Amino acid sequence: MNPVVCAATVDIFLSGISSGEDMLVICNVTAVTMDDRRRIIGDAGIAIDGQKIAAVDSAENIRKRYPDADLLDGAGMIAIPGLIDTHAHADQSLLRGLGDNMHWMPFLDDVVEPYLAKRDPADGVLANALSIMEMIHSGTTCFVSPNVDPRDDYASLTNVIGDLGIRAVLGRFTMPDAGPDSEGVARDTVAAAASVMHRWHATQQGLVSMWFGLMVPRRPGDTDHPAFYRAVANEAREMGVGIVYHFCSEIEDSTYIEDTYGVRPAEWSRDNHALGPNVLLINGCWVTPLEIQILAESGTHLAHSPVANMKMATGILPVPDVLAAGVNVSLGTDGALNNNSYDMFGEMKAACLLQNATKRSASALTAQTALEMATIRGARSIGREDELGSIAVGKLADIVLVDMRRPGTYPVHDVVSNLVFATSGSNVHTVFVAGKKILEAGRILGMNETEVLDKAAESALRTRRMLGLSKPGAGPGH
Ligand SMILES: [Zn+2]
């Protein structure tokens, strides 16, 4: 969809909420709304009443409408919806730089699995804190962490999420227990996972959502319990939560499914009740046209991670083809191990470059589509399009102010082009989540960032020793 650039006074969407003491007005800002009409409003005003957006209009009209509201001058800023990272292993930041130049199997076997098996749960929480700080600094207001380890300290983890004020979808890693594929084993396994999910779902003022982080077979030795997948689907439906898992990522795991089950991965997922509107698949680099059709028909969503896919030579999701078939595709960074960043601005740019290069077309994936994938399509991927993903009346006020008055982002002929092709996370100035300011002038509020960085440096040496890795390029104090 092409953006509609509006004269500021043309469209007035007022909710009827009168001004009050809690009202905040962001004025003199350029609003890239990503609303149904993709309006871009110059010299806009955005009224925030508590947690929600009350009005979006010209700054002049908004100031008249809410004369007693607190004012935030957004001159020189672009207001965008908070970015939604739908594939972010938030517990991997302490490993940044330790997974380079690796194929996925040694990557999992030599780095990820030993780390998860040996790490102190406190380091898992610290890693999340560091990742979330990076996300907030770069305009991400919501993330999906797909494989949250069952051994993690969920109380401390959710406290960090609440203290920092970001939204998180935690996919609690769930795999079949050892033993026969029986209804009993499936019931017990899923009940154990569900009890943890019930405990933490919708905590921290609703910032935390708990999903199933499903384990599906990818290689020889992986378990395979049809009764378990059926039980997960039923429980997810009952709880009203989603399911997230890595899918058809590598050529090896797609051929493994074909060789073992005689079907393609999407057929296997369909046959095992693991597709649908509440399911978010990660990667899908090797999907065939038949599988794209299956995903479209089932309403399943895909999270695309172009930087990690390129870095690890995973494969290339044909995004324009998948979108054209009607599959919703969102964006994700993957994480510090294989990106090595949580900056969604870099992800948007990479998404365009990858498709343009492989399709040999300079318009294969436009900046507008990339921005949609990072915002409104991200909200759709997590089933919250009615609440998140655009700056529109009635939605939660997850809003990012991007400072364009920098040499690298001036002039602004085309605001969406600048956002996708010229901006980086370092341009992010202010971040709101549910109307609460969590980043101001590039500083996270209510958090001693230096302390977290110092602890991360302390953990770095410990982590390398634990994994038996040396890193001659380590920085001072590491
Ligand atoms: Zn992943």
Boltz pocket constraint, residues with backbone or C-beta under 6 A from the ligand:
constraints:
  - pocket:
      binder: B
      contacts: [[A, 87], [A, 89], [A, 146], [A, 246], [A, 282], [A, 334]]
      max_distance: 6.0
